[in-house]
Amino acid sequence: MSNSRRSTHNQASFREALVGRDYSCILSDTKFTGCTASHILPQSRPEYYEEVLGYDPRYYFHVSYGLLLEDKIHHAFDRGEWALYPIVFGDNTNKKEFENKKQSKKRLME
């Protein structure tokens, strides 16, 4: 599991940028004070970034590599209890119906 509470300049800036972008957990809508700045891919596995992006970004604290997640959801994410799955849209898919969708907190905690 990652140590998401570490206090570094990079982590603090990363959190600030995610709070500015998301304000609350992107899944449960919990206010940022109950959230952790989470990396989509583990910083400890740079090969994942290279595999997904096609290159090693060398700086893993860019806001586009993170999510603001409620603490419990973040820990479940770190333990691999849930994952992000990319949806590839065809020409006939309405992308709007998938944008900015949040699940209820109750549904996520079941």
N, CA, C and O atoms as CSV, one atom per row, in Angstrom:
chain,resi,resn,atom,element,x,y,z
A,1,MET,N,N,0.849,-1.175,0.000
A,1,MET,CA,C,0.000,0.000,0.000
A,1,MET,C,C,0.893,1.236,0.000
A,1,MET,O,O,1.972,1.232,0.592
A,2,SER,N,N,0.453,2.250,-0.642
A,2,SER,CA,C,1.232,3.488,-0.681
A,2,SER,C,C,1.074,4.263,0.613
A,2,SER,O,O,0.114,4.063,1.358
A,3,ASN,N,N,2.011,5.137,0.871
A,3,ASN,CA,C,1.923,6.016,2.028
A,3,ASN,C,C,1.388,7.349,1.544
A,3,ASN,O,O,2.157,8.278,1.300
A,4,SER,N,N,0.086,7.446,1.405
A,4,SER,CA,C,-0.535,8.617,0.802
A,4,SER,C,C,-0.568,9.827,1.721
A,4,SER,O,O,-0.938,10.917,1.287
A,5,ARG,N,N,-0.192,9.658,2.972
A,5,ARG,CA,C,-0.192,10.774,3.911
A,5,ARG,C,C,1.200,11.395,4.058
A,5,ARG,O,O,1.407,12.267,4.902
A,6,ARG,N,N,2.148,10.946,3.240
A,6,ARG,CA,C,3.496,11.503,3.336
A,6,ARG,C,C,3.454,12.999,3.061
A,6,ARG,O,O,2.630,13.481,2.284
A,7,SER,N,N,4.337,13.707,3.697
A,7,SER,CA,C,4.340,15.160,3.577
A,7,SER,C,C,5.571,15.599,2.800
A,7,SER,O,O,6.652,15.756,3.366
A,8,THR,N,N,5.402,15.791,1.530
A,8,THR,CA,C,6.469,16.313,0.699
A,8,THR,C,C,5.923,17.511,-0.062
A,8,THR,O,O,4.711,17.679,-0.195
A,9,HIS,N,N,6.816,18.326,-0.552
A,9,HIS,CA,C,6.386,19.477,-1.350
A,9,HIS,C,C,5.597,19.002,-2.570
A,9,HIS,O,O,4.549,19.563,-2.892
A,10,ASN,N,N,6.101,17.968,-3.247
A,10,ASN,CA,C,5.407,17.456,-4.437
A,10,ASN,C,C,4.014,16.950,-4.100
A,10,ASN,O,O,3.058,17.240,-4.818
A,11,GLN,N,N,3.889,16.188,-3.002
A,11,GLN,CA,C,2.585,15.642,-2.617
A,11,GLN,C,C,1.625,16.764,-2.232
A,11,GLN,O,O,0.446,16.720,-2.584
A,12,ALA,N,N,2.123,17.772,-1.510
A,12,ALA,CA,C,1.273,18.899,-1.095
A,12,ALA,C,C,0.780,19.676,-2.322
A,12,ALA,O,O,-0.391,20.053,-2.385
A,13,SER,N,N,1.650,19.911,-3.277
A,13,SER,CA,C,1.259,20.621,-4.508
A,13,SER,C,C,0.275,19.789,-5.326
A,13,SER,O,O,-0.675,20.317,-5.906
A,14,PHE,N,N,0.517,18.486,-5.362
A,14,PHE,CA,C,-0.353,17.554,-6.073
A,14,PHE,C,C,-1.762,17.603,-5.475
A,14,PHE,O,O,-2.746,17.692,-6.210
A,15,ARG,N,N,-1.859,17.544,-4.140
A,15,ARG,CA,C,-3.148,17.598,-3.457
A,15,ARG,C,C,-3.855,18.925,-3.729
A,15,ARG,O,O,-5.052,18.955,-4.016
A,16,GLU,N,N,-3.113,20.000,-3.637
A,16,GLU,CA,C,-3.690,21.327,-3.877
A,16,GLU,C,C,-4.277,21.421,-5.285
A,16,GLU,O,O,-5.366,21.962,-5.473
A,17,ALA,N,N,-3.557,20.895,-6.264
A,17,ALA,CA,C,-4.033,20.928,-7.648
A,17,ALA,C,C,-5.285,20.062,-7.821
A,17,ALA,O,O,-6.218,20.451,-8.524
A,18,LEU,N,N,-5.305,18.881,-7.177
A,18,LEU,CA,C,-6.475,18.011,-7.280
A,18,LEU,C,C,-7.685,18.609,-6.586
A,18,LEU,O,O,-8.801,18.510,-7.096
A,19,VAL,N,N,-7.483,19.232,-5.427
A,19,VAL,CA,C,-8.588,19.898,-4.730
A,19,VAL,C,C,-9.132,21.026,-5.600
A,19,VAL,O,O,-10.345,21.213,-5.695
A,20,GLY,N,N,-8.236,21.773,-6.230
A,20,GLY,CA,C,-8.664,22.852,-7.117
A,20,GLY,C,C,-9.462,22.354,-8.303
A,20,GLY,O,O,-10.402,23.012,-8.750
A,21,ARG,N,N,-9.086,21.187,-8.815
A,21,ARG,CA,C,-9.782,20.631,-9.974
A,21,ARG,C,C,-11.079,19.920,-9.582
A,21,ARG,O,O,-12.114,20.134,-10.214
A,22,ASP,N,N,-11.033,19.075,-8.544
A,22,ASP,CA,C,-12.164,18.202,-8.228
A,22,ASP,C,C,-13.019,18.679,-7.056
A,22,ASP,O,O,-14.226,18.440,-7.054
A,23,TYR,N,N,-12.446,19.330,-6.084
A,23,TYR,CA,C,-13.053,19.815,-4.845
A,23,TYR,C,C,-13.532,18.694,-3.918
A,23,TYR,O,O,-13.414,18.818,-2.699
A,24,SER,N,N,-14.064,17.616,-4.466
A,24,SER,CA,C,-14.569,16.516,-3.658
A,24,SER,C,C,-14.181,15.194,-4.318
A,24,SER,O,O,-13.671,15.161,-5.438
A,25,CYS,N,N,-14.440,14.104,-3.590
A,25,CYS,CA,C,-14.166,12.778,-4.138
A,25,CYS,C,C,-14.933,12.619,-5.451
A,25,CYS,O,O,-16.126,12.912,-5.519
A,26,ILE,N,N,-14.255,12.163,-6.470
A,26,ILE,CA,C,-14.908,12.040,-7.775
A,26,ILE,C,C,-15.926,10.901,-7.817
A,26,ILE,O,O,-16.721,10.817,-8.754
A,27,LEU,N,N,-15.909,10.023,-6.810
A,27,LEU,CA,C,-16.859,8.916,-6.777
A,27,LEU,C,C,-17.986,9.121,-5.774
A,27,LEU,O,O,-19.146,8.852,-6.086
A,28,SER,N,N,-17.664,9.591,-4.577
A,28,SER,CA,C,-18.681,9.685,-3.528
A,28,SER,C,C,-19.128,11.111,-3.230
A,28,SER,O,O,-20.096,11.313,-2.497
A,29,ASP,N,N,-18.443,12.091,-3.784
A,29,ASP,CA,C,-18.736,13.504,-3.576
A,29,ASP,C,C,-18.425,13.976,-2.148
A,29,ASP,O,O,-18.919,15.019,-1.720
A,30,THR,N,N,-17.606,13.209,-1.413
A,30,THR,CA,C,-17.163,13.619,-0.082
A,30,THR,C,C,-16.272,14.844,-0.224
A,30,THR,O,O,-15.395,14.878,-1.088
A,31,LYS,N,N,-16.488,15.850,0.617
A,31,LYS,CA,C,-15.709,17.082,0.578
A,31,LYS,C,C,-14.216,16.777,0.724
A,31,LYS,O,O,-13.838,15.806,1.380
A,32,PHE,N,N,-13.380,17.598,0.117
A,32,PHE,CA,C,-11.940,17.372,0.039
A,32,PHE,C,C,-11.262,17.131,1.387
A,32,PHE,O,O,-10.217,16.482,1.434
A,33,THR,N,N,-11.831,17.636,2.482
A,33,THR,CA,C,-11.202,17.452,3.793
A,33,THR,C,C,-11.179,15.990,4.221
A,33,THR,O,O,-10.380,15.613,5.078
A,34,GLY,N,N,-12.034,15.167,3.643
A,34,GLY,CA,C,-12.056,13.732,3.939
A,34,GLY,C,C,-11.462,12.905,2.824
A,34,GLY,O,O,-11.738,11.711,2.707
A,35,CYS,N,N,-10.632,13.552,1.993
A,35,CYS,CA,C,-10.099,12.885,0.808
A,35,CYS,C,C,-8.570,12.854,0.784
A,35,CYS,O,O,-7.896,13.611,1.484
A,36,THR,N,N,-8.062,11.962,-0.037
A,36,THR,CA,C,-6.631,11.794,-0.248
A,36,THR,C,C,-6.323,12.062,-1.714
A,36,THR,O,O,-7.077,11.670,-2.604
A,37,ALA,N,N,-5.210,12.730,-1.947
A,37,ALA,CA,C,-4.718,12.910,-3.313
A,37,ALA,C,C,-4.101,11.580,-3.745
A,37,ALA,O,O,-3.086,11.152,-3.197
A,38,SER,N,N,-4.711,10.942,-4.716
A,38,SER,CA,C,-4.343,9.585,-5.105
A,38,SER,C,C,-3.769,9.566,-6.511
A,38,SER,O,O,-4.254,10.259,-7.405
A,39,HIS,N,N,-2.737,8.768,-6.692
A,39,HIS,CA,C,-2.188,8.567,-8.034
A,39,HIS,C,C,-2.978,7.468,-8.735
A,39,HIS,O,O,-3.303,6.451,-8.122
A,40,ILE,N,N,-3.286,7.661,-9.998
A,40,ILE,CA,C,-4.020,6.664,-10.772
A,40,ILE,C,C,-3.181,5.398,-10.914
A,40,ILE,O,O,-3.705,4.285,-10.858
A,41,LEU,N,N,-1.899,5.575,-11.093
A,41,LEU,CA,C,-0.952,4.466,-11.152
A,41,LEU,C,C,0.059,4.664,-10.025
A,41,LEU,O,O,0.387,5.804,-9.698
A,42,PRO,N,N,0.561,3.582,-9.423
A,42,PRO,CA,C,1.507,3.748,-8.316
A,42,PRO,C,C,2.813,4.406,-8.755
A,42,PRO,O,O,3.398,4.049,-9.778
A,43,GLN,N,N,3.246,5.365,-7.962
A,43,GLN,CA,C,4.520,6.026,-8.254
A,43,GLN,C,C,5.674,5.037,-8.235
A,43,GLN,O,O,6.666,5.211,-8.943
A,44,SER,N,N,5.540,4.007,-7.428
A,44,SER,CA,C,6.607,3.020,-7.271
A,44,SER,C,C,6.737,2.104,-8.482
A,44,SER,O,O,7.653,1.284,-8.545
A,45,ARG,N,N,5.833,2.240,-9.438
A,45,ARG,CA,C,5.862,1.384,-10.633
A,45,ARG,C,C,5.911,2.231,-11.898
A,45,ARG,O,O,4.931,2.279,-12.642
A,46,PRO,N,N,7.043,2.907,-12.158
A,46,PRO,CA,C,7.135,3.767,-13.344
A,46,PRO,C,C,6.896,3.026,-14.657
A,46,PRO,O,O,6.519,3.637,-15.657
A,47,GLU,N,N,7.114,1.712,-14.653
A,47,GLU,CA,C,6.871,0.950,-15.883
A,47,GLU,C,C,5.391,0.964,-16.265
A,47,GLU,O,O,5.058,0.824,-17.442
A,48,TYR,N,N,4.498,1.131,-15.284
A,48,TYR,CA,C,3.072,1.230,-15.594
A,48,TYR,C,C,2.785,2.495,-16.395
A,48,TYR,O,O,2.015,2.474,-17.355
A,49,TYR,N,N,3.413,3.593,-15.989
A,49,TYR,CA,C,3.218,4.854,-16.706
A,49,TYR,C,C,3.700,4.712,-18.147
A,49,TYR,O,O,3.050,5.168,-19.087
A,50,GLU,N,N,4.846,4.071,-18.291
A,50,GLU,CA,C,5.400,3.896,-19.631
A,50,GLU,C,C,4.486,3.000,-20.475
A,50,GLU,O,O,4.284,3.255,-21.662
A,51,GLU,N,N,3.943,1.962,-19.860
A,51,GLU,CA,C,3.055,1.057,-20.580
A,51,GLU,C,C,1.758,1.762,-21.002
A,51,GLU,O,O,1.295,1.591,-22.130
A,52,VAL,N,N,1.185,2.540,-20.109
A,52,VAL,CA,C,-0.094,3.203,-20.380
A,52,VAL,C,C,0.083,4.424,-21.284
A,52,VAL,O,O,-0.670,4.608,-22.239
A,53,LEU,N,N,1.086,5.259,-20.976
A,53,LEU,CA,C,1.280,6.507,-21.717
A,53,LEU,C,C,2.169,6.366,-22.949
A,53,LEU,O,O,2.101,7.172,-23.876
A,54,GLY,N,N,3.000,5.331,-22.942
A,54,GLY,CA,C,3.936,5.160,-24.044
A,54,GLY,C,C,5.268,5.850,-23.776
A,54,GLY,O,O,6.151,5.843,-24.634
A,55,TYR,N,N,5.422,6.442,-22.603
A,55,TYR,CA,C,6.662,7.092,-22.200
A,55,TYR,C,C,6.686,7.235,-20.683
A,55,TYR,O,O,5.642,7.156,-20.035
A,56,ASP,N,N,7.853,7.441,-20.123
A,56,ASP,CA,C,7.989,7.671,-18.687
A,56,ASP,C,C,7.944,9.180,-18.463
A,56,ASP,O,O,8.849,9.884,-18.909
A,57,PRO,N,N,6.914,9.699,-17.782
A,57,PRO,CA,C,6.794,11.145,-17.618
A,57,PRO,C,C,7.847,11.748,-16.686
A,57,PRO,O,O,8.043,12.963,-16.695
A,58,ARG,N,N,8.522,10.934,-15.889
A,58,ARG,CA,C,9.582,11.355,-14.963
A,58,ARG,C,C,9.078,12.243,-13.820
A,58,ARG,O,O,9.775,12.385,-12.816
A,59,TYR,N,N,7.923,12.828,-13.938
A,59,TYR,CA,C,7.329,13.629,-12.870
A,59,TYR,C,C,5.909,13.118,-12.675
A,59,TYR,O,O,5.049,13.316,-13.533
A,60,TYR,N,N,5.668,12.462,-11.551
A,60,TYR,CA,C,4.410,11.753,-11.343
A,60,TYR,C,C,3.378,12.556,-10.556
A,60,TYR,O,O,2.343,12.018,-10.163
A,61,PHE,N,N,3.652,13.830,-10.325
A,61,PHE,CA,C,2.745,14.640,-9.515
A,61,PHE,C,C,1.927,15.618,-10.357
A,61,PHE,O,O,1.389,16.588,-9.824
A,62,HIS,N,N,1.829,15.379,-11.647
A,62,HIS,CA,C,0.984,16.215,-12.502
A,62,HIS,C,C,-0.470,15.865,-12.210
A,62,HIS,O,O,-0.801,14.693,-12.029
A,63,VAL,N,N,-1.328,16.856,-12.164
A,63,VAL,CA,C,-2.737,16.665,-11.818
A,63,VAL,C,C,-3.425,15.634,-12.712
A,63,VAL,O,O,-4.356,14.964,-12.264
A,64,SER,N,N,-2.999,15.493,-13.940
A,64,SER,CA,C,-3.644,14.526,-14.834
A,64,SER,C,C,-3.326,13.078,-14.460
A,64,SER,O,O,-3.931,12.158,-15.012
A,65,TYR,N,N,-2.391,12.857,-13.535
A,65,TYR,CA,C,-2.068,11.501,-13.078
A,65,TYR,C,C,-2.721,11.200,-11.738
A,65,TYR,O,O,-2.337,10.241,-11.068
A,66,GLY,N,N,-3.713,12.013,-11.331
A,66,GLY,CA,C,-4.285,11.811,-10.008
A,66,GLY,C,C,-5.788,11.929,-9.940
A,66,GLY,O,O,-6.453,12.373,-10.876
A,67,LEU,N,N,-6.297,11.515,-8.796
A,67,LEU,CA,C,-7.719,11.579,-8.470
A,67,LEU,C,C,-7.844,12.012,-7.015
A,67,LEU,O,O,-6.992,11.678,-6.192
A,68,LEU,N,N,-8.872,12.732,-6.704
A,68,LEU,CA,C,-9.179,13.041,-5.313
A,68,LEU,C,C,-10.204,12.006,-4.865
A,68,LEU,O,O,-11.328,11.970,-5.366
A,69,LEU,N,N,-9.799,11.163,-3.910
A,69,LEU,CA,C,-10.658,10.068,-3.469
A,69,LEU,C,C,-10.895,10.123,-1.965
A,69,LEU,O,O,-9.993,10.452,-1.195
A,70,GLU,N,N,-12.119,9.796,-1.559
A,70,GLU,CA,C,-12.424,9.640,-0.137
A,70,GLU,C,C,-11.431,8.633,0.448
A,70,GLU,O,O,-11.061,7.668,-0.220
A,71,ASP,N,N,-11.006,8.853,1.673
A,71,ASP,CA,C,-9.951,8.038,2.268
A,71,ASP,C,C,-10.222,6.533,2.177
A,71,ASP,O,O,-9.336,5.781,1.772
A,72,LYS,N,N,-11.428,6.075,2.544
A,72,LYS,CA,C,-11.737,4.639,2.496
A,72,LYS,C,C,-11.681,4.105,1.064
A,72,LYS,O,O,-11.201,2.997,0.823
A,73,ILE,N,N,-12.164,4.887,0.139
A,73,ILE,CA,C,-12.153,4.469,-1.271
A,73,ILE,C,C,-10.718,4.412,-1.778
A,73,ILE,O,O,-10.354,3.512,-2.534
A,74,HIS,N,N,-9.905,5.381,-1.355
A,74,HIS,CA,C,-8.498,5.390,-1.759
A,74,HIS,C,C,-7.775,4.145,-1.251
A,74,HIS,O,O,-7.018,3.522,-1.995
A,75,HIS,N,N,-8.000,3.782,-0.001
A,75,HIS,CA,C,-7.328,2.601,0.555
A,75,HIS,C,C,-7.788,1.327,-0.154
A,75,HIS,O,O,-6.982,0.427,-0.393
A,76,ALA,N,N,-9.066,1.244,-0.488
A,76,ALA,CA,C,-9.566,0.100,-1.244
A,76,ALA,C,C,-8.937,0.061,-2.641
A,76,ALA,O,O,-8.626,-1.014,-3.154
A,77,PHE,N,N,-8.752,1.222,-3.246
A,77,PHE,CA,C,-8.095,1.332,-4.552
A,77,PHE,C,C,-6.649,0.843,-4.453
A,77,PHE,O,O,-6.188,0.084,-5.305
A,78,ASP,N,N,-5.931,1.282,-3.407
A,78,ASP,CA,C,-4.545,0.855,-3.204
A,78,ASP,C,C,-4.435,-0.653,-2.972
A,78,ASP,O,O,-3.454,-1.274,-3.381
A,79,ARG,N,N,-5.430,-1.235,-2.324
A,79,ARG,CA,C,-5.408,-2.684,-2.077
A,79,ARG,C,C,-5.849,-3.486,-3.303
A,79,ARG,O,O,-5.829,-4.717,-3.285
A,80,GLY,N,N,-6.244,-2.785,-4.364
A,80,GLY,CA,C,-6.667,-3.469,-5.590
A,80,GLY,C,C,-8.078,-4.011,-5.529
A,80,GLY,O,O,-8.427,-4.911,-6.292
A,81,GLU,N,N,-8.906,-3.475,-4.625
A,81,GLU,CA,C,-10.283,-3.940,-4.493
A,81,GLU,C,C,-11.194,-3.378,-5.578
A,81,GLU,O,O,-12.292,-3.890,-5.798
A,82,TRP,N,N,-10.752,-2.354,-6.237
A,82,TRP,CA,C,-11.465,-1.824,-7.393
A,82,TRP,C,C,-10.429,-1.174,-8.298
A,82,TRP,O,O,-9.316,-0.874,-7.865
A,83,ALA,N,N,-10.796,-0.960,-9.545
A,83,ALA,CA,C,-9.850,-0.401,-10.517
A,83,ALA,C,C,-10.591,0.454,-11.538
A,83,ALA,O,O,-11.811,0.374,-11.685
A,84,LEU,N,N,-9.839,1.245,-12.212
A,84,LEU,CA,C,-10.379,2.033,-13.327
A,84,LEU,C,C,-10.295,1.181,-14.587
A,84,LEU,O,O,-9.329,0.448,-14.799
A,85,TYR,N,N,-11.305,1.291,-15.399
A,85,TYR,CA,C,-11.336,0.536,-16.637
A,85,TYR,C,C,-11.642,1.497,-17.769
A,85,TYR,O,O,-12.691,2.141,-17.769
A,86,PRO,N,N,-10.738,1.599,-18.736
A,86,PRO,CA,C,-10.982,2.566,-19.817
A,86,PRO,C,C,-12.109,2.107,-20.734
A,86,PRO,O,O,-12.200,0.932,-21.092
A,87,ILE,N,N,-12.950,3.037,-21.099
A,87,ILE,CA,C,-14.023,2.775,-22.055
A,87,ILE,C,C,-13.596,3.379,-23.382
A,87,ILE,O,O,-13.275,4.564,-23.466
A,88,VAL,N,N,-13.598,2.562,-24.400
A,88,VAL,CA,C,-13.273,3.040,-25.738
A,88,VAL,C,C,-14.586,3.321,-26.445
A,88,VAL,O,O,-15.417,2.429,-26.614
A,89,PHE,N,N,-14.764,4.566,-26.856
A,89,PHE,CA,C,-16.013,4.983,-27.474
A,89,PHE,C,C,-15.964,4.787,-28.976
A,89,PHE,O,O,-14.994,5.155,-29.638
A,90,GLY,N,N,-17.022,4.202,-29.496
A,90,GLY,CA,C,-17.165,4.098,-30.940
A,90,GLY,C,C,-17.804,5.365,-31.480
A,90,GLY,O,O,-18.182,6.248,-30.710
A,91,ASP,N,N,-17.924,5.459,-32.760
A,91,ASP,CA,C,-18.486,6.659,-33.383
A,91,ASP,C,C,-19.936,6.921,-32.982
A,91,ASP,O,O,-20.378,8.070,-33.001
A,92,ASN,N,N,-20.683,5.878,-32.620
A,92,ASN,CA,C,-22.103,6.035,-32.319
A,92,ASN,C,C,-22.392,6.205,-30.827
A,92,ASN,O,O,-23.558,6.278,-30.438
A,93,THR,N,N,-21.379,6.270,-29.998
A,93,THR,CA,C,-21.579,6.380,-28.551
A,93,THR,C,C,-21.675,7.841,-28.142
A,93,THR,O,O,-20.890,8.678,-28.587
A,94,ASN,N,N,-22.640,8.130,-27.297
A,94,ASN,CA,C,-22.781,9.475,-26.760
A,94,ASN,C,C,-21.893,9.596,-25.524
A,94,ASN,O,O,-22.269,9.123,-24.452
A,95,LYS,N,N,-20.733,10.215,-25.654
A,95,LYS,CA,C,-19.788,10.354,-24.550
A,95,LYS,C,C,-20.370,11.166,-23.402
A,95,LYS,O,O,-19.994,10.965,-22.247
A,96,LYS,N,N,-21.274,12.073,-23.705
A,96,LYS,CA,C,-21.860,12.939,-22.679
A,96,LYS,C,C,-22.532,12.135,-21.568
A,96,LYS,O,O,-22.502,12.549,-20.409
A,97,GLU,N,N,-23.136,10.999,-21.897
A,97,GLU,CA,C,-23.837,10.237,-20.870
A,97,GLU,C,C,-22.874,9.625,-19.845
A,97,GLU,O,O,-23.314,9.207,-18.774
A,98,PHE,N,N,-21.569,9.562,-20.149
A,98,PHE,CA,C,-20.589,9.010,-19.223
A,98,PHE,C,C,-19.801,10.077,-18.476
A,98,PHE,O,O,-19.112,9.759,-17.507
A,99,GLU,N,N,-19.885,11.317,-18.895
A,99,GLU,CA,C,-19.088,12.380,-18.296
A,99,GLU,C,C,-19.637,12.799,-16.945
A,99,GLU,O,O,-20.850,12.881,-16.753
A,100,ASN,N,N,-18.729,13.066,-16.005
A,100,ASN,CA,C,-19.059,13.601,-14.680
A,100,ASN,C,C,-20.070,12.757,-13.912
A,100,ASN,O,O,-20.890,13.296,-13.169
A,101,LYS,N,N,-20.018,11.460,-14.083
A,101,LYS,CA,C,-20.930,10.572,-13.360
A,101,LYS,C,C,-20.296,10.210,-12.029
A,101,LYS,O,O,-19.125,9.836,-11.969
A,102,LYS,N,N,-21.070,10.323,-10.970
A,102,LYS,CA,C,-20.627,9.949,-9.637
A,102,LYS,C,C,-21.601,8.927,-9.076
A,102,LYS,O,O,-22.815,9.044,-9.243
A,103,GLN,N,N,-21.049,7.930,-8.411
A,103,GLN,CA,C,-21.882,6.937,-7.750
A,103,GLN,C,C,-22.232,7.444,-6.361
A,103,GLN,O,O,-21.489,8.233,-5.777
A,104,SER,N,N,-23.350,6.997,-5.839
A,104,SER,CA,C,-23.707,7.382,-4.478
A,104,SER,C,C,-22.730,6.727,-3.512
A,104,SER,O,O,-22.229,5.632,-3.765
A,105,LYS,N,N,-22.468,7.404,-2.412
A,105,LYS,CA,C,-21.548,6.879,-1.408
A,105,LYS,C,C,-22.049,5.528,-0.897
A,105,LYS,O,O,-21.253,4.614,-0.682
A,106,LYS,N,N,-23.338,5.398,-0.704
A,106,LYS,CA,C,-23.908,4.146,-0.201
A,106,LYS,C,C,-23.573,2.985,-1.138
A,106,LYS,O,O,-23.180,1.913,-0.679
A,107,ARG,N,N,-23.723,3.190,-2.426
A,107,ARG,CA,C,-23.445,2.137,-3.410
A,107,ARG,C,C,-21.992,1.720,-3.364
A,107,ARG,O,O,-21.688,0.535,-3.505
A,108,LEU,N,N,-21.084,2.666,-3.170
A,108,LEU,CA,C,-19.660,2.347,-3.159
A,108,LEU,C,C,-19.231,1.626,-1.886
A,108,LEU,O,O,-18.254,0.877,-1.898
A,109,MET,N,N,-19.940,1.841,-0.809
A,109,MET,CA,C,-19.547,1.240,0.465
A,109,MET,C,C,-20.215,-0.110,0.727
A,109,MET,O,O,-19.939,-0.745,1.744
A,110,GLU,N,N,-21.090,-0.553,-0.178
A,110,GLU,CA,C,-21.782,-1.833,0.005
A,110,GLU,C,C,-20.823,-2.988,-0.139
A,110,GLU,O,O,-21.227,-4.144,-0.017
